[in-house]
Amino acid sequence: MPDPAKLKVFLCHSHKDKHRVYELYQQLQNEGWIQPWLDKEDLTPGDNWELEIPKEVRQSHIVIVCLSPNATDAAGYVHKEIKLALDVADQQPEGAIFLVPLKLEECRVPERLGHLHWVDYFEAGSYARLLKSFKKRAGQVGVSISSVAASHVEKPSVATPKPAPVAPPVRKEAEPKPTPAPTKTEAERLLDEIAAPNTTHQRRMAIGDRLSEIGDPRRGVGLRKDGLPDIAWLAVSPGGRLEVAKQTFEVQPFYIAQYQVTFAQYEAFVQAKDGYQNREWWQGFPKEYQPQALKGQKQMRLNNPRDNVSWYQSVAFGRWLNRYMRGLQLPNPGGGGNQLIVGNNAQVRLPLEREWQWAAQGGAEQRKYPWGVWQESCANTSEAGLKRTTAVGMYPQGAAKCGAMDMSGNLWEWCQNKWEKPDEVAVDESRNSRVLRGGSCYGDQVGAACMFRYGYGLPLDGYFDCGFRLVVSSPIAGL
């Protein structure tokens, strides 16, 4: 049942935008005084959605109309919801805020909504502006923000003074039994093991395999509730100057994924209706690779990195995820200033080689390996003797300064730029080699060093020892 003490917000949207709208839904829920309504989350099995949705619109204090080309360029139920919301809006008192158009990306605004001031959600500060209108509406309908927020705070107990009791006869009290420690789950016990520096390579491999079987609970390894890859973004800051192939580059602060993209995460792209087979993600590649035939996964475990992928296939995944992450807002990794907003001043993509190296070497610290000096126990290279990948993140003691795992070993990682000309980063049909970094489980410590460049990576080749990770950084023209 709706909570009458909260501001009820209905999210009207196209089903194609559900990933982006779900992020907004979660943000609003976390406010405490807002009760958002989203069909995916709030319709229960067996509900007649054709009856429930109009009922929820009428019971809402405010309706957010999420606009994009998906919503405005095609007929569908979203247009019925807008019409219904407009009819309900006509019944509101003059000056009441009821309908708020929210542009998820640049698009036309339907004529019937043109008289309303909209919010460009892809611009910095848009969420704060949205909350401002919500607070105004809360005042109009009598929702108290402070009292609702306060109800989420646990109040300290205050002891009531009591008269001194008459001392009872002295008797021996039984000693209280110790409270048993809470039992850890199997996954928690396994993760405790990998945190121990003396855990062997074989045991780390076995732990990763077991986590795949029982369900790996770590953030950044699997999928979100909405089916999109769950990426754990880590800030790489401050920036600085870095020399690559005798060229000096300025590296700005950015975000990097904690783990290489996993098999489970890449499969989400493969299985999505507008995923792997959508030619949009393959534009600019040679015609015979639009799309490119996908090789099978060598290590068929959900939490292992996706192997056997080419540069084309890595870029295509990044393009797809960039589309569905559009509107994602992250704090400025350099501190202060404007947020990074995907689709505006930021892009989900492969790292430039200089970004990859800056993250791996700890920036200006210039570590030879992500953790410092070489230690055989810190990475899955040929020295480990496993001759196969492990699940991502099985070597936490080998993490880079920013927290990124497996930047040495496991799989080589594709970078965006060309090997011979690191300043050439755009997509083209040249088939020139793209850079690979970080070494693999089949190579030794030499290739796993932070500064080692591997330049024989033809973009069309899906090597068995190659994978990739992503960054959120400044947009690249031509990508």
Secondary structure, DSSP 8 states (H G I E B T S, - for coil): ---TTSEEEEEE--GGGHHHHHHHHHHHHHTSSEEEE-HHHH--TT--HHHHHHHHHHH-SEEEEEESHHHHSS-SHHHHHHHHHHHHHHTS-TT---EEEEESSS----GGGTTS--EETTSTTHHHHHHHHHHHHHHHHT--HHHHHHHTS--------------------------------HHHHHHHHHHSTT--HHHHHHHHHHHHHH----TTTSB-TTSSB---EEEE-S-EEEEETTEEEEE--EEEESS--BHHHHHHHHHSTTSTT-GGGGTTS-GGGTT------SS--TTSB--SB-HHHHHHHHHHHHHHTTT-EE--TTSSS--EEBTTTBEEE---HHHHHHHHTTGGG--SBTTBS--GGGS-SGGG---S---TTS-GGG--TT----SSSSSEEEEEEESS-TT--S--SS---EEEES--TTS-TTTTSTT--EEEE-TT--BTTEE---EEES--TT-
